[in-house]
Amino acid sequence: MRKNGLTVTMVFLAEGANYGEGFGNVTTLKKMTRGDHQQYSYISRQAMRYNLMQQLEWDNTPVDEKSGVVQFAPSATIEDYPEVDLFGYMKTTSKDDSGKGGASTRSAVARLSNAISLEPYQGELEFLTNMGLAKRQNFGNAIAQSEIHRSLYTYTISIDLDRVGVDGDIEISQAEKAKRVNGLLDAVQYLYRDIKGRRENLAPLFVIGGNYSRKNPFFENRVSISKNNINVATLLEIMDADEDIKSSTVAGVISEIFDNDKEIKDKLGAVTVAEAFRQLKEKVDTYYGESN
């Protein structure tokens, strides 16, 4: 079976990187509540995609609102625009006399999960004023509060390698398919997010994944942290369940971040994060080379 399902789960450290609507003078983090009655902040997949498109400079796909909704323009094809190739589209055109037109859609080839904190939110608030500016002319202070949460986060990206660059009668070259997927992996490896005057580094501290014959995000919702230790036993159990998973999985870790650094390297065979991404991109090149 062809290994056409690429999935990578990552862990990174960040502080307050996605906010909701808020109320009054309080800016609230996006959060969800689990059965343990704890709240966990998250960065939405839409926010993650927005930053990826910016940093890849793929955010130039034409859009219009002729249908009454802002969406990708009918002229935007996957051949010219990697964004709609990897993340899909919906286009709506008026039907002509022959009945052609209507809505056409492409489901996402690359799918992102929300980045969910691995440590619960404890209700911290940052108190803010504009005193620095107000004192210049003896104006009154404006007061605001912002929820803050510094935590490890985890998210997963999954890519259907066999669907990249193929849409109806259009098919791009194998080299261009590999270039797009590896470009996305490069952006993930060095991802950052500008938020409230800060630039948050979303580059992974830990990564695990590979390309598999099943298109399952094997490690999504399986990574947890306890006392700054990554749950190696859970990940090993997933790998040991199937030889394809075990033989195809790559793990990478930034040294001296997690307390069980040695266990991660010894039991998961973790290399550096940079080497893990190099191996993942090599797998992509091999897949598309074999597809020629």
C-alpha positions as a Markdown table, in Angstrom:
| # | Residue | x | y | z |
|---|---|---|---|---|
| 1 | Met | 0.0 | 0.0 | 0.0 |
| 2 | Arg | 1.2 | 3.5 | -0.8 |
| 3 | Lys | 2.1 | 5.7 | 2.2 |
| 4 | Asn | 0.0 | 8.6 | 1.1 |
| 5 | Gly | -1.2 | 9.9 | 4.6 |
| 6 | Leu | 1.2 | 12.4 | 6.1 |
| 7 | Thr | 0.5 | 13.4 | 9.7 |
| 8 | Val | 2.6 | 15.4 | 12.1 |
| 9 | Thr | 1.8 | 16.3 | 15.7 |
| 10 | Met | 3.7 | 19.1 | 17.4 |
| 11 | Val | 4.2 | 20.7 | 20.8 |
| 12 | Phe | 5.2 | 24.3 | 21.2 |
| 13 | Leu | 5.3 | 26.9 | 24.0 |
| 14 | Ala | 3.4 | 30.2 | 23.7 |
| 15 | Glu | 1.6 | 32.9 | 25.6 |
| 16 | Gly | -1.9 | 34.2 | 25.0 |
| 17 | Ala | -1.9 | 33.8 | 21.2 |
| 18 | Asn | -5.6 | 33.9 | 20.3 |
| 19 | Tyr | -8.4 | 36.0 | 21.7 |
| 20 | Gly | -12.2 | 36.0 | 21.5 |
| 21 | Glu | -14.8 | 38.7 | 21.5 |
| 22 | Gly | -14.3 | 39.8 | 25.1 |
| 23 | Phe | -16.6 | 41.8 | 27.4 |
| 24 | Gly | -16.4 | 45.3 | 28.9 |
| 25 | Asn | -12.7 | 46.2 | 29.2 |
| 26 | Val | -11.6 | 42.6 | 29.5 |
| 27 | Thr | -10.1 | 40.8 | 26.5 |
| 28 | Thr | -10.7 | 37.1 | 26.8 |
| 29 | Leu | -8.7 | 34.1 | 25.5 |
| 30 | Lys | -10.3 | 31.5 | 23.4 |
| 31 | Lys | -10.9 | 28.6 | 25.8 |
| 32 | Met | -12.7 | 25.3 | 26.2 |
| 33 | Thr | -13.7 | 23.4 | 29.3 |
| 34 | Arg | -13.0 | 19.7 | 29.8 |
| 35 | Gly | -14.6 | 17.1 | 32.1 |
| 36 | Asp | -12.1 | 17.8 | 34.8 |
| 37 | His | -13.8 | 21.3 | 35.1 |
| 38 | Gln | -10.5 | 22.9 | 34.0 |
| 39 | Gln | -10.4 | 25.5 | 31.2 |
| 40 | Tyr | -7.8 | 25.1 | 28.4 |
| 41 | Ser | -6.9 | 28.0 | 26.1 |
| 42 | Tyr | -6.5 | 27.3 | 22.4 |
| 43 | Ile | -5.4 | 28.8 | 19.1 |
| 44 | Ser | -8.0 | 28.2 | 16.4 |
| 45 | Arg | -7.1 | 26.3 | 13.3 |
| 46 | Gln | -8.2 | 29.4 | 11.3 |
| 47 | Ala | -5.7 | 31.5 | 13.1 |
| 48 | Met | -2.9 | 28.9 | 12.5 |
| 49 | Arg | -3.8 | 28.8 | 8.8 |
| 50 | Tyr | -3.8 | 32.6 | 8.6 |
| 51 | Asn | -0.2 | 32.8 | 9.9 |
| 52 | Leu | 0.9 | 29.9 | 7.7 |
| 53 | Met | -0.5 | 31.6 | 4.5 |
| 54 | Gln | 1.1 | 34.9 | 5.4 |
| 55 | Gln | 4.5 | 33.4 | 6.1 |
| 56 | Leu | 4.4 | 31.2 | 2.9 |
| 57 | Glu | 3.2 | 34.3 | 1.0 |
| 58 | Trp | 0.4 | 32.2 | -0.3 |
| 59 | Asp | -2.2 | 34.8 | 0.8 |
| 60 | Asn | -2.6 | 36.3 | -2.7 |
| 61 | Thr | -5.4 | 34.0 | -4.0 |
| 62 | Pro | -8.1 | 36.3 | -5.6 |
| 63 | Val | -11.4 | 36.6 | -3.8 |
| 64 | Asp | -14.7 | 38.3 | -4.6 |
| 65 | Glu | -18.2 | 38.8 | -3.1 |
| 66 | Lys | -20.4 | 38.7 | -6.2 |
| 67 | Ser | -22.4 | 35.8 | -4.6 |
| 68 | Gly | -23.0 | 37.9 | -1.5 |
| 69 | Val | -20.4 | 36.1 | 0.5 |
| 70 | Val | -16.6 | 36.7 | 0.4 |
| 71 | Gln | -15.1 | 33.6 | -1.1 |
| 72 | Phe | -12.4 | 32.6 | -3.6 |
| 73 | Ala | -12.8 | 33.9 | -7.1 |
| 74 | Pro | -13.9 | 31.4 | -9.7 |
| 75 | Ser | -10.7 | 32.1 | -11.6 |
| 76 | Ala | -8.5 | 30.9 | -8.7 |
| 77 | Thr | -7.3 | 27.4 | -9.7 |
| 78 | Ile | -5.1 | 25.0 | -7.8 |
| 79 | Glu | -2.6 | 25.2 | -10.6 |
| 80 | Asp | -1.8 | 28.9 | -9.9 |
| 81 | Tyr | -2.6 | 29.1 | -6.2 |
| 82 | Pro | -1.2 | 26.7 | -3.6 |
| 83 | Glu | -3.6 | 28.0 | -0.9 |
| 84 | Val | -6.7 | 26.6 | -2.6 |
| 85 | Asp | -4.8 | 23.4 | -3.6 |
| 86 | Leu | -3.9 | 22.5 | 0.0 |
| 87 | Phe | -6.8 | 24.2 | 2.0 |
| 88 | Gly | -9.7 | 23.8 | -0.4 |
| 89 | Tyr | -12.3 | 26.3 | -1.7 |
| 90 | Met | -15.9 | 27.0 | -2.3 |
| 91 | Lys | -16.8 | 29.0 | -5.4 |
| 92 | Thr | -20.3 | 30.1 | -6.5 |
| 93 | Thr | -21.1 | 31.3 | -10.0 |
| 94 | Ser | -24.4 | 32.1 | -11.7 |
| 95 | Lys | -25.9 | 29.4 | -13.9 |
| 96 | Asp | -25.9 | 30.1 | -17.6 |
| 97 | Asp | -28.5 | 29.1 | -20.1 |
| 98 | Ser | -27.0 | 25.6 | -20.5 |
| 99 | Gly | -27.2 | 25.0 | -16.7 |
| 100 | Lys | -23.5 | 25.4 | -16.1 |
| 101 | Gly | -22.4 | 27.1 | -12.9 |
| 102 | Gly | -23.6 | 27.0 | -9.3 |
| 103 | Ala | -21.4 | 26.0 | -6.4 |
| 104 | Ser | -18.1 | 24.0 | -6.7 |
| 105 | Thr | -16.1 | 22.9 | -3.7 |
| 106 | Arg | -12.8 | 21.3 | -2.9 |
| 107 | Ser | -12.3 | 19.8 | 0.5 |
| 108 | Ala | -9.1 | 20.5 | 2.3 |
| 109 | Val | -6.1 | 18.4 | 1.4 |
| 110 | Ala | -4.1 | 19.7 | 4.4 |
| 111 | Arg | -6.1 | 19.7 | 7.6 |
| 112 | Leu | -5.1 | 21.5 | 10.8 |
| 113 | Ser | -6.4 | 20.9 | 14.3 |
| 114 | Asn | -6.8 | 23.6 | 16.9 |
| 115 | Ala | -3.7 | 24.1 | 19.0 |
| 116 | Ile | -4.9 | 23.2 | 22.5 |
| 117 | Ser | -3.0 | 24.0 | 25.7 |
| 118 | Leu | -1.7 | 21.1 | 27.6 |
| 119 | Glu | -1.8 | 23.0 | 30.9 |
| 120 | Pro | -5.0 | 24.5 | 32.4 |
| 121 | Tyr | -5.8 | 28.2 | 32.4 |
| 122 | Gln | -5.7 | 29.5 | 36.0 |
| 123 | Gly | -7.5 | 32.8 | 35.6 |
| 124 | Glu | -4.5 | 35.1 | 35.3 |
| 125 | Leu | -5.2 | 38.7 | 34.2 |
| 126 | Glu | -2.8 | 41.4 | 32.9 |
| 127 | Phe | -3.7 | 44.9 | 34.0 |
| 128 | Leu | -3.2 | 47.5 | 31.3 |
| 129 | Thr | -3.2 | 51.3 | 31.1 |
| 130 | Asn | -2.1 | 53.9 | 28.6 |
| 131 | Met | -0.4 | 56.0 | 31.2 |
| 132 | Gly | 2.8 | 56.4 | 29.2 |
| 133 | Leu | 0.8 | 58.4 | 26.5 |
| 134 | Ala | -1.7 | 60.0 | 28.9 |
| 135 | Lys | 0.9 | 61.6 | 31.1 |
| 136 | Arg | 2.3 | 63.5 | 28.1 |
| 137 | Gln | -0.7 | 65.8 | 28.1 |
| 138 | Asn | -2.1 | 65.0 | 31.6 |
| 139 | Phe | -5.0 | 63.1 | 30.2 |
| 140 | Gly | -6.9 | 60.4 | 32.2 |
| 141 | Asn | -5.8 | 56.8 | 32.0 |
| 142 | Ala | -7.7 | 54.2 | 30.0 |
| 143 | Ile | -7.8 | 50.9 | 31.9 |
| 144 | Ala | -8.1 | 47.4 | 30.4 |
| 145 | Gln | -7.5 | 43.9 | 31.4 |
| 146 | Ser | -6.3 | 40.9 | 29.3 |
| 147 | Glu | -6.4 | 37.3 | 30.1 |
| 148 | Ile | -2.9 | 35.7 | 29.9 |
| 149 | His | -1.9 | 32.1 | 29.8 |
| 150 | Arg | 1.6 | 30.7 | 29.1 |
| 151 | Ser | 1.4 | 27.1 | 28.3 |
| 152 | Leu | 2.6 | 24.2 | 26.1 |
| 153 | Tyr | 0.2 | 23.6 | 23.2 |
| 154 | Thr | -0.3 | 20.7 | 20.8 |
| 155 | Tyr | -1.7 | 20.5 | 17.3 |
| 156 | Thr | -1.7 | 18.2 | 14.3 |
| 157 | Ile | -1.4 | 18.8 | 10.6 |
| 158 | Ser | -2.5 | 16.0 | 8.2 |
| 159 | Ile | -2.0 | 15.9 | 4.4 |
| 160 | Asp | -3.5 | 13.6 | 1.8 |
| 161 | Leu | -0.4 | 13.3 | -0.4 |
| 162 | Asp | -2.3 | 11.6 | -3.3 |
| 163 | Arg | -4.8 | 14.6 | -3.5 |
| 164 | Val | -2.2 | 17.4 | -3.7 |
| 165 | Gly | -2.2 | 19.1 | -7.0 |
| 166 | Val | -5.1 | 17.2 | -8.5 |
| 167 | Asp | -8.5 | 18.8 | -9.2 |
| 168 | Gly | -10.7 | 17.6 | -12.0 |
| 169 | Asp | -8.8 | 17.9 | -15.3 |
| 170 | Ile | -5.9 | 19.9 | -13.6 |
| 171 | Glu | -2.8 | 18.1 | -12.3 |
| 172 | Ile | 0.4 | 19.8 | -11.5 |
| 173 | Ser | 3.9 | 18.2 | -11.8 |
| 174 | Gln | 5.2 | 15.8 | -9.1 |
| 175 | Ala | 8.0 | 18.3 | -8.4 |
| 176 | Glu | 5.6 | 21.1 | -7.7 |
| 177 | Lys | 3.5 | 18.8 | -5.5 |
| 178 | Ala | 6.6 | 18.0 | -3.4 |
| 179 | Lys | 7.6 | 21.7 | -3.3 |
| 180 | Arg | 4.2 | 22.8 | -1.9 |
| 181 | Val | 4.1 | 20.1 | 0.8 |
| 182 | Asn | 7.6 | 20.7 | 1.8 |
| 183 | Gly | 7.1 | 24.4 | 1.8 |
| 184 | Leu | 4.2 | 23.9 | 4.2 |
| 185 | Leu | 6.4 | 21.8 | 6.5 |
| 186 | Asp | 9.1 | 24.5 | 6.4 |
| 187 | Ala | 6.5 | 27.1 | 7.5 |
| 188 | Val | 5.3 | 24.8 | 10.3 |
| 189 | Gln | 8.9 | 24.3 | 11.5 |
| 190 | Tyr | 9.5 | 28.0 | 11.8 |
| 191 | Leu | 5.9 | 29.3 | 12.5 |
| 192 | Tyr | 5.3 | 32.4 | 14.5 |
| 193 | Arg | 2.3 | 34.6 | 15.4 |
| 194 | Asp | 2.1 | 38.4 | 15.8 |
| 195 | Ile | -0.4 | 39.2 | 18.6 |
| 196 | Lys | -0.9 | 42.3 | 20.8 |
| 197 | Gly | 2.5 | 43.7 | 20.0 |
| 198 | Arg | 4.3 | 40.4 | 20.6 |
| 199 | Arg | 5.8 | 37.9 | 18.2 |
| 200 | Glu | 5.1 | 34.5 | 19.6 |
| 201 | Asn | 7.4 | 31.6 | 18.5 |
| 202 | Leu | 5.2 | 28.7 | 17.6 |
| 203 | Ala | 8.1 | 26.6 | 16.3 |
| 204 | Pro | 7.8 | 23.0 | 17.7 |
| 205 | Leu | 9.7 | 21.8 | 20.7 |
| 206 | Phe | 8.6 | 18.2 | 20.1 |
| 207 | Val | 7.3 | 16.6 | 16.9 |
| 208 | Ile | 6.2 | 13.1 | 16.0 |
| 209 | Gly | 4.7 | 11.8 | 12.8 |
| 210 | Gly | 5.4 | 10.3 | 9.4 |
| 211 | Asn | 3.7 | 9.1 | 6.2 |
| 212 | Tyr | 1.5 | 6.1 | 6.5 |
| 213 | Ser | -0.7 | 3.8 | 4.4 |
| 214 | Arg | -3.6 | 4.8 | 6.6 |
| 215 | Lys | -4.7 | 8.4 | 6.5 |
| 216 | Asn | -5.2 | 8.6 | 10.3 |
| 217 | Pro | -3.8 | 11.4 | 12.5 |
| 218 | Phe | -2.4 | 8.8 | 14.8 |
| 219 | Phe | -0.8 | 11.1 | 17.4 |
| 220 | Glu | -3.6 | 13.7 | 17.6 |
| 221 | Asn | -5.1 | 13.9 | 21.1 |
| 222 | Arg | -2.5 | 11.5 | 22.3 |
| 223 | Val | 0.2 | 13.9 | 23.5 |
| 224 | Ser | 0.0 | 14.9 | 27.2 |
| 225 | Ile | 2.3 | 16.5 | 29.7 |
| 226 | Ser | 2.8 | 15.6 | 33.3 |
| 227 | Lys | 5.3 | 17.5 | 35.5 |
| 228 | Asn | 7.1 | 18.7 | 32.3 |
| 229 | Asn | 7.3 | 15.1 | 31.1 |
| 230 | Ile | 5.9 | 14.0 | 27.7 |
| 231 | Asn | 3.8 | 10.8 | 28.0 |
| 232 | Val | 6.2 | 8.5 | 26.1 |
| 233 | Ala | 4.4 | 5.3 | 27.2 |
| 234 | Thr | 1.2 | 6.4 | 25.3 |
| 235 | Leu | 3.1 | 7.2 | 22.1 |
| 236 | Leu | 5.0 | 3.9 | 22.3 |
| 237 | Glu | 1.7 | 2.0 | 22.6 |
| 238 | Ile | 0.5 | 3.6 | 19.4 |
| 239 | Met | 3.7 | 2.8 | 17.6 |
| 240 | Asp | 3.9 | -0.8 | 18.8 |
| 241 | Ala | 0.3 | -1.5 | 17.7 |
| 242 | Asp | 1.3 | -1.6 | 14.0 |
| 243 | Glu | 4.6 | -2.2 | 12.2 |
| 244 | Asp | 3.7 | 0.4 | 9.5 |
| 245 | Ile | 3.3 | 3.0 | 12.2 |
| 246 | Lys | 6.5 | 2.0 | 14.0 |
| 247 | Ser | 8.7 | 1.8 | 11.0 |
| 248 | Ser | 7.4 | 5.1 | 9.5 |
| 249 | Thr | 7.4 | 7.3 | 12.5 |
| 250 | Val | 9.9 | 10.1 | 13.1 |
| 251 | Ala | 10.3 | 11.9 | 16.4 |
| 252 | Gly | 12.2 | 15.1 | 17.1 |
| 253 | Val | 12.8 | 17.1 | 20.3 |
| 254 | Ile | 14.6 | 20.2 | 21.3 |
| 255 | Ser | 17.2 | 19.2 | 24.0 |
| 256 | Glu | 16.9 | 20.1 | 27.7 |
| 257 | Ile | 13.3 | 21.4 | 27.4 |
| 258 | Phe | 11.4 | 18.4 | 28.9 |
| 259 | Asp | 12.5 | 16.7 | 32.1 |
| 260 | Asn | 12.3 | 13.2 | 30.4 |
| 261 | Asp | 14.6 | 14.3 | 27.6 |
| 262 | Lys | 16.7 | 11.2 | 27.8 |
| 263 | Glu | 13.6 | 8.9 | 27.8 |
| 264 | Ile | 12.2 | 10.7 | 24.7 |
| 265 | Lys | 15.5 | 10.1 | 22.8 |
| 266 | Asp | 16.1 | 6.6 | 24.0 |
| 267 | Lys | 12.6 | 5.1 | 23.7 |
| 268 | Leu | 11.2 | 7.1 | 20.8 |
| 269 | Gly | 14.5 | 7.4 | 18.9 |
| 270 | Ala | 14.0 | 11.2 | 18.9 |
| 271 | Val | 16.5 | 13.2 | 16.8 |
| 272 | Thr | 16.7 | 17.0 | 16.7 |
| 273 | Val | 13.6 | 18.8 | 15.5 |
| 274 | Ala | 15.5 | 20.1 | 12.5 |
| 275 | Glu | 16.5 | 16.5 | 11.6 |
| 276 | Ala | 13.0 | 15.3 | 12.1 |
| 277 | Phe | 11.7 | 17.8 | 9.5 |
| 278 | Arg | 14.5 | 16.9 | 7.1 |
| 279 | Gln | 13.4 | 13.3 | 7.3 |
| 280 | Leu | 9.7 | 14.2 | 6.8 |
| 281 | Lys | 10.6 | 16.2 | 3.7 |
| 282 | Glu | 12.7 | 13.4 | 2.4 |
| 283 | Lys | 9.7 | 11.1 | 2.8 |
| 284 | Val | 7.6 | 13.6 | 0.8 |
| 285 | Asp | 10.3 | 13.7 | -2.0 |
| 286 | Thr | 10.4 | 9.9 | -2.1 |
| 287 | Tyr | 6.6 | 9.6 | -2.3 |
| 288 | Tyr | 6.3 | 12.0 | -5.3 |
| 289 | Gly | 9.4 | 10.5 | -6.9 |
| 290 | Glu | 7.9 | 7.1 | -6.7 |
| 291 | Ser | 4.6 | 8.5 | -8.2 |
| 292 | Asn | 6.4 | 9.5 | -11.5 |
